[in-house]
Amino acid sequence: PASLRVIAASDVPSVRDVQPPTCTSMLRRAASRGFDASTLPRAAAQATLLQASRGFAAAASEPKDLSAAWASLAAYDSKAAGAFLNGEAAKAKAELGAAGYALAREYVVDHGKSLNFDGTVEVDSFDAANLWLREADGRAILAFRGSDTQKNLANVRSTETCSMYGHRLQAAVAEGEFAPLVALMSAGDFSGCRVLAVTGHSLGGGCASMLAVLMNDKSDPLGFGEARKTVDELYGFGATAVFHNSEAETPNEYGCHFRGAFRGAIYRTLRTVDGVEVQDRAFNLATKCFHYPKTGLVSLRSSRSAPVAYRSSGLQGAPRWRHLVQETPVDDNLFPLHSPLNYVRWLGAQKKRVVEIAQVEQAGLVYGAGDRGGLRRSLAATAGDPPPL
């Protein structure tokens, strides 16, 4: 069995004595195609994005999703991730520090030995989540680490399911990755957070999605108590989908904000190969039998084109943008699209272009704005409302 430990911020060691990278040249090549850390100055963390439409990260003074992207990248500080990503994680931590965040807590699960991401060297396998807190305004970001070992990769690619926490979930991620980490957390860890955003890249995005839904589930499947801090924002970068399609949709039930949806989005990268647009291969399960929580979708194509944002549906049982993911072919290769650097570089602080998808469903209950009474009360109170445009 995995051994579990919680590390206070003061006890977190700096990255050192890392193994030299083996096949991380794929990440290097992805980064070298125009990426320059100097193009993302710290001042960009305080730039103004668009005054976001319903359901997206509204940023009056800073691009909140960019801070989340930095936190996702900062989680790759493990020895298994290799020297190259360790260096990028250190830069990300510096960006978060410049934006006023400090590491408040780190959750670590020891999974013993595994082959590294490239499958060439045996390494110590640790899953982790970092809680960043900005004391000036109480804003917190909980970032889950993405895949950095072959064991992680096998888990995110599995199609096995399980019934857990009242949902039908991707079993390997729920049982092997998420549950050991969340067992280290308690409601008191987040009691000082005025705003709680959860995020992650790849496997980390899947874990973040799961925590957001379960923390905001009125039945409290995590056992954190009625007075717990609920999740305010969700940002999944190249996230693996973890909710099975036997569940029509997975809304933000408890403390919901935007008609059953989470503030934030799922972010995907795309490129054109032989005249066909393909998406990050991490979305493979989302093209089949799994889906994401109810939130927005943001498509990223390059650092020179504006991110394209799609709103979630305001109707119960109407995912709205899910078909876009299901109908887009996945890339034959995991890299370069899946690189966490692309999600930082291509997002940047650019203003998003919001694209409306026609709401074809004319029946069903309309989600209300939500309150501490939960989604059911919201639905009951708004059953007579007309569908949103």
NURO-371469 format. One line per field, with one value per residue (C-alpha): x, y, z; residue in one letter. Coordinates in pm, whole numbers, plus 50000, padded with zeros to 5 digits. Example, Ala and Ser with C-alpha at 12.3 -4.5 7.8 and 13.67 -1.06 7.14 Angstrom:
2
X <- [51230 / 51367]
Y <- [49550 / 49894]
Z <- [50780 / 50714]
rest <- [a / s]
//
This chain:
389
X <- [50000 / 50107 / 50240 / 50087 / 50232 / 50142 / 50424 / 50400 / 50531 / 50829 / 50933 / 50914 / 51264 / 51384 / 51436 / 51789 / 51992 / 51745 / 51802 / 51908 / 51625 / 51614 / 51344 / 51221 / 51347 / 50984 / 50903 / 51216 / 51116 / 50764 / 50907 / 51159 / 50892 / 50863 / 50840 / 51035 / 50972 / 51052 / 50740 / 50537 / 50658 / 50544 / 50346 / 50123 / 49990 / 49822 / 49695 / 49324 / 49152 / 48808 / 48527 / 48431 / 48095 / 47889 / 48082 / 48432 / 48707 / 48619 / 48938 / 48907 / 49275 / 49447 / 49412 / 49303 / 49328 / 49688 / 49772 / 49605 / 49814 / 50129 / 50021 / 49961 / 50309 / 50464 / 50339 / 50593 / 50871 / 50918 / 51239 / 51038 / 50945 / 51310 / 51544 / 51381 / 51029 / 51177 / 51334 / 51005 / 50826 / 51074 / 50996 / 50624 / 50673 / 50855 / 50561 / 50318 / 50538 / 50547 / 50165 / 50155 / 50102 / 50289 / 50288 / 50066 / 50057 / 50170 / 49999 / 50219 / 50144 / 50435 / 50356 / 50690 / 50889 / 50783 / 50939 / 50961 / 50735 / 50963 / 50981 / 51361 / 51458 / 51312 / 51220 / 51037 / 50670 / 50493 / 50151 / 50110 / 49883 / 49997 / 49782 / 49887 / 49743 / 49752 / 49698 / 49631 / 49289 / 49241 / 49254 / 49379 / 49474 / 49486 / 49694 / 49717 / 50029 / 49991 / 50136 / 50510 / 50547 / 50439 / 50210 / 50027 / 50000 / 49847 / 49590 / 49475 / 49443 / 49228 / 48860 / 48755 / 48488 / 48378 / 48090 / 48245 / 48132 / 47786 / 47919 / 48033 / 48401 / 48715 / 48833 / 49211 / 49217 / 48949 / 49090 / 49460 / 49528 / 49251 / 49139 / 49487 / 49546 / 49208 / 49246 / 49521 / 49296 / 49052 / 48796 / 49024 / 49289 / 49063 / 48882 / 49102 / 49037 / 48801 / 48811 / 48916 / 49022 / 49121 / 49340 / 49577 / 49730 / 49658 / 49595 / 49602 / 49313 / 49110 / 49171 / 49083 / 48755 / 48670 / 48743 / 48536 / 48228 / 48258 / 48338 / 48028 / 47804 / 47531 / 47549 / 47912 / 48066 / 48410 / 48283 / 48417 / 48105 / 47823 / 48033 / 48313 / 48456 / 48314 / 48507 / 48460 / 48656 / 48776 / 49058 / 49154 / 49446 / 49464 / 49263 / 49165 / 48787 / 48681 / 48297 / 48130 / 47861 / 47610 / 47566 / 47408 / 47603 / 47792 / 47692 / 47811 / 47542 / 47621 / 47698 / 47657 / 47725 / 47630 / 47323 / 47476 / 47823 / 48160 / 48342 / 48643 / 48684 / 48841 / 49129 / 49242 / 49522 / 49476 / 49690 / 49642 / 49803 / 49775 / 49485 / 49290 / 49257 / 49335 / 49322 / 49545 / 49552 / 49468 / 49107 / 49088 / 48851 / 48635 / 48575 / 48442 / 48256 / 48370 / 48300 / 48395 / 48202 / 47966 / 48189 / 48320 / 48555 / 48853 / 49039 / 49404 / 49575 / 49888 / 50035 / 49941 / 49570 / 49311 / 49178 / 48825 / 48578 / 48247 / 47989 / 47825 / 47453 / 47200 / 46970 / 46966 / 47106 / 47237 / 47619 / 47618 / 47987 / 48054 / 48000 / 48290 / 48527 / 48365 / 48383 / 48741 / 49004 / 49278 / 49639 / 49828 / 50105 / 50082 / 50341 / 50383 / 50018 / 50005 / 50307 / 50210 / 50423 / 50177 / 49891 / 50082 / 50224 / 49915 / 49682 / 49898 / 49698 / 49515 / 49155 / 48927 / 48692 / 48357 / 48173 / 47804 / 47671 / 47302 / 47094 / 46897 / 46738 / 46407 / 46289 / 46411 / 46464 / 46672 / 46952 / 46923 / 47204 / 47245 / 47287 / 47382 / 47061 / 47210 / 47113 / 46787 / 46641 / 46769 / 46601 / 46273 / 46275 / 46344 / 46140 / 45924 / 46208 / 46254 / 46567 / 46867 / 46965]
Y <- [50000 / 50358 / 50551 / 50892 / 51212 / 51579 / 51831 / 52186 / 52453 / 52516 / 52152 / 52135 / 52079 / 52273 / 52088 / 51957 / 51648 / 51568 / 51293 / 51422 / 51398 / 51108 / 51150 / 51490 / 51622 / 51615 / 51873 / 52070 / 52083 / 52192 / 52466 / 52576 / 52645 / 53007 / 52971 / 53224 / 53273 / 53640 / 53672 / 53610 / 53888 / 53894 / 54205 / 53988 / 53827 / 54161 / 54231 / 54249 / 53971 / 54015 / 54093 / 53729 / 53604 / 53382 / 53082 / 53199 / 53333 / 53695 / 53887 / 54252 / 54291 / 53965 / 53662 / 53408 / 53117 / 53205 / 53191 / 52849 / 52741 / 52851 / 52651 / 52343 / 52374 / 52436 / 52094 / 51924 / 51965 / 51591 / 51405 / 51178 / 51476 / 51534 / 51832 / 52016 / 52025 / 52086 / 52403 / 52517 / 52437 / 52660 / 52946 / 52891 / 52910 / 53240 / 53374 / 53272 / 53436 / 53757 / 53749 / 53729 / 53356 / 53145 / 52767 / 52698 / 52318 / 52024 / 51685 / 51392 / 51024 / 50779 / 50510 / 50334 / 50268 / 50314 / 50379 / 50748 / 50913 / 50804 / 50447 / 50447 / 50491 / 50359 / 50645 / 50711 / 50772 / 51050 / 51199 / 51551 / 51852 / 52202 / 52461 / 52817 / 53102 / 53476 / 53620 / 53972 / 53872 / 53511 / 53369 / 53009 / 52769 / 52394 / 52239 / 51863 / 51720 / 51561 / 51232 / 51192 / 50811 / 50511 / 50410 / 50744 / 50703 / 50357 / 50495 / 50785 / 50561 / 50297 / 50275 / 50074 / 50236 / 50219 / 50347 / 50585 / 50900 / 50863 / 50885 / 50648 / 50736 / 50640 / 50377 / 50398 / 50774 / 50772 / 50480 / 50496 / 50869 / 51085 / 50893 / 50865 / 51240 / 51359 / 51135 / 51373 / 51679 / 51821 / 52099 / 52305 / 52320 / 52549 / 52739 / 53045 / 53061 / 53335 / 53203 / 52845 / 52754 / 52398 / 52315 / 52068 / 51956 / 51611 / 51366 / 51667 / 51824 / 51505 / 51505 / 51876 / 51809 / 51531 / 51743 / 52035 / 51820 / 51624 / 51924 / 52099 / 51792 / 51862 / 51503 / 51573 / 51245 / 51357 / 51403 / 51757 / 51885 / 52125 / 52432 / 52333 / 52576 / 52492 / 52523 / 52856 / 52797 / 52501 / 52509 / 52185 / 52205 / 51907 / 51732 / 51368 / 51314 / 51115 / 51110 / 50827 / 50910 / 50691 / 51016 / 51259 / 51554 / 51646 / 51992 / 52213 / 52115 / 52279 / 52648 / 52656 / 52991 / 53000 / 52789 / 52469 / 52537 / 52605 / 52929 / 52850 / 52602 / 52291 / 52395 / 52202 / 52262 / 52201 / 52193 / 52108 / 51789 / 51713 / 51955 / 51808 / 51985 / 51754 / 51804 / 51708 / 51328 / 51361 / 51414 / 51057 / 50932 / 51243 / 51139 / 50806 / 50736 / 50997 / 51367 / 51676 / 51868 / 52141 / 52439 / 52627 / 52506 / 52706 / 52608 / 52714 / 52707 / 52920 / 53214 / 53433 / 53349 / 53442 / 53159 / 53062 / 53019 / 52832 / 52870 / 52578 / 52521 / 52665 / 52366 / 52051 / 51759 / 51981 / 51985 / 52227 / 52206 / 51838 / 51743 / 51968 / 51751 / 51425 / 51511 / 51644 / 51376 / 51334 / 51376 / 51055 / 51176 / 51299 / 51569 / 51849 / 51943 / 51798 / 51988 / 52191 / 52473 / 52513 / 52565 / 52850 / 53003 / 52978 / 53102 / 53395 / 53701 / 53721 / 53831 / 53537 / 53528 / 53393 / 53179 / 53111 / 52762 / 52755 / 52606 / 52340 / 52177 / 52343 / 52121 / 52056 / 52250 / 52564 / 52584 / 52876 / 53089 / 52853 / 52910 / 52727 / 52530 / 52335 / 52270 / 52087 / 52391 / 52611 / 52392 / 52386 / 52764 / 52821 / 52545 / 52799 / 53011 / 53023 / 52860 / 53095 / 53239]
Z <- [50000 / 49933 / 50227 / 50284 / 50422 / 50447 / 50424 / 50557 / 50323 / 50545 / 50509 / 50128 / 49985 / 49685 / 49358 / 49346 / 49257 / 48979 / 48726 / 48385 / 48130 / 47890 / 47627 / 47739 / 47406 / 47294 / 47558 / 47470 / 47104 / 47197 / 47413 / 47152 / 46892 / 46983 / 47359 / 47555 / 47923 / 47875 / 47661 / 47975 / 48204 / 48558 / 48485 / 48266 / 48581 / 48656 / 48305 / 48237 / 48042 / 47901 / 48137 / 48122 / 48006 / 48233 / 48352 / 48253 / 48476 / 48514 / 48577 / 48664 / 48749 / 48656 / 48428 / 48686 / 48447 / 48367 / 48738 / 48746 / 48446 / 48628 / 48935 / 48719 / 48570 / 48912 / 49026 / 48796 / 49052 / 49101 / 49029 / 48797 / 48577 / 48491 / 48496 / 48207 / 48355 / 48701 / 48563 / 48411 / 48738 / 48922 / 48682 / 48738 / 49114 / 49069 / 48865 / 49137 / 49399 / 49197 / 49186 / 49566 / 49616 / 49871 / 49907 / 50209 / 50203 / 49995 / 49990 / 49886 / 49826 / 49793 / 49535 / 49555 / 49238 / 48877 / 48539 / 48455 / 48197 / 47912 / 48039 / 48053 / 48420 / 48744 / 48978 / 49301 / 49220 / 49410 / 49347 / 49482 / 49514 / 49610 / 49788 / 49701 / 49906 / 49854 / 50197 / 50068 / 49937 / 50053 / 49701 / 49689 / 49409 / 49469 / 49190 / 49130 / 48966 / 48623 / 48499 / 48543 / 48551 / 48343 / 48630 / 48598 / 48220 / 48254 / 48497 / 48280 / 47973 / 48142 / 48049 / 48356 / 48572 / 48934 / 49146 / 49397 / 49580 / 49423 / 49065 / 48790 / 48760 / 48571 / 48817 / 48790 / 48850 / 49121 / 49318 / 49240 / 49216 / 49361 / 49671 / 49833 / 49787 / 49909 / 50216 / 50327 / 50303 / 50555 / 50559 / 50784 / 50510 / 50309 / 50585 / 50534 / 50159 / 50047 / 49689 / 49610 / 49256 / 49168 / 48872 / 48713 / 48385 / 48238 / 48524 / 48756 / 48566 / 48606 / 48981 / 49000 / 48816 / 49057 / 49365 / 49234 / 49178 / 49502 / 49722 / 49585 / 49609 / 49863 / 49991 / 50098 / 49977 / 50098 / 50453 / 50491 / 50666 / 50583 / 50667 / 50426 / 50172 / 49832 / 49506 / 49329 / 49005 / 48800 / 48542 / 48367 / 48120 / 47886 / 48157 / 48142 / 48152 / 48458 / 48465 / 48273 / 48018 / 48200 / 48396 / 48148 / 48280 / 48594 / 48722 / 49003 / 49250 / 49582 / 49583 / 49203 / 49038 / 48674 / 48601 / 48726 / 48584 / 48742 / 48678 / 48464 / 48181 / 48037 / 47808 / 47500 / 47250 / 46877 / 46564 / 46197 / 46062 / 45689 / 45658 / 45952 / 46286 / 46578 / 46954 / 47243 / 47272 / 47641 / 47524 / 47392 / 47663 / 47617 / 47254 / 47376 / 47698 / 47953 / 48003 / 48205 / 48471 / 48358 / 48278 / 47976 / 47703 / 47577 / 47258 / 47224 / 46885 / 46920 / 47106 / 46809 / 46791 / 47051 / 47268 / 47164 / 47451 / 47455 / 47730 / 47903 / 47859 / 48102 / 48057 / 48263 / 48064 / 47780 / 47763 / 47466 / 47364 / 47433 / 47068 / 46969 / 47171 / 47064 / 46694 / 46688 / 46608 / 46867 / 46765 / 46687 / 46918 / 47275 / 47211 / 47122 / 47194 / 47545 / 47676 / 47987 / 47844 / 47556 / 47797 / 47960 / 47644 / 47422 / 47695 / 47800 / 47892 / 47561 / 47539 / 47462 / 47166 / 47283 / 47026 / 47077 / 47013 / 46933 / 47212 / 47028 / 47330 / 47401 / 47684 / 48035 / 48352 / 48353 / 48607 / 48844 / 48982 / 49275 / 49645 / 49961 / 49927 / 49640 / 49283 / 49354 / 49529 / 49249 / 48988 / 49178 / 49205 / 48836 / 48673 / 48494 / 48355 / 47976 / 47827 / 47804 / 47467]
rest <- [p / a / s / l / r / v / i / a / a / s / d / v / p / s / v / r / d / v / q / p / p / t / c / t / s / m / l / r / r / a / a / s / r / g / f / d / a / s / t / l / p / r / a / a / a / q / a / t / l / l / q / a / s / r / g / f / a / a / a / a / s / e / p / k / d / l / s / a / a / w / a / s / l / a / a / y / d / s / k / a / a / g / a / f / l / n / g / e / a / a / k / a / k / a / e / l / g / a / a / g / y / a / l / a / r / e / y / v / v / d / h / g / k / s / l / n / f / d / g / t / v / e / v / d / s / f / d / a / a / n / l / w / l / r / e / a / d / g / r / a / i / l / a / f / r / g / s / d / t / q / k / n / l / a / n / v / r / s / t / e / t / c / s / m / y / g / h / r / l / q / a / a / v / a / e / g / e / f / a / p / l / v / a / l / m / s / a / g / d / f / s / g / c / r / v / l / a / v / t / g / h / s / l / g / g / g / c / a / s / m / l / a / v / l / m / n / d / k / s / d / p / l / g / f / g / e / a / r / k / t / v / d / e / l / y / g / f / g / a / t / a / v / f / h / n / s / e / a / e / t / p / n / e / y / g / c / h / f / r / g / a / f / r / g / a / i / y / r / t / l / r / t / v / d / g / v / e / v / q / d / r / a / f / n / l / a / t / k / c / f / h / y / p / k / t / g / l / v / s / l / r / s / s / r / s / a / p / v / a / y / r / s / s / g / l / q / g / a / p / r / w / r / h / l / v / q / e / t / p / v / d / d / n / l / f / p / l / h / s / p / l / n / y / v / r / w / l / g / a / q / k / k / r / v / v / e / i / a / q / v / e / q / a / g / l / v / y / g / a / g / d / r / g / g / l / r / r / s / l / a / a / t / a / g / d / p / p / p / l]
//
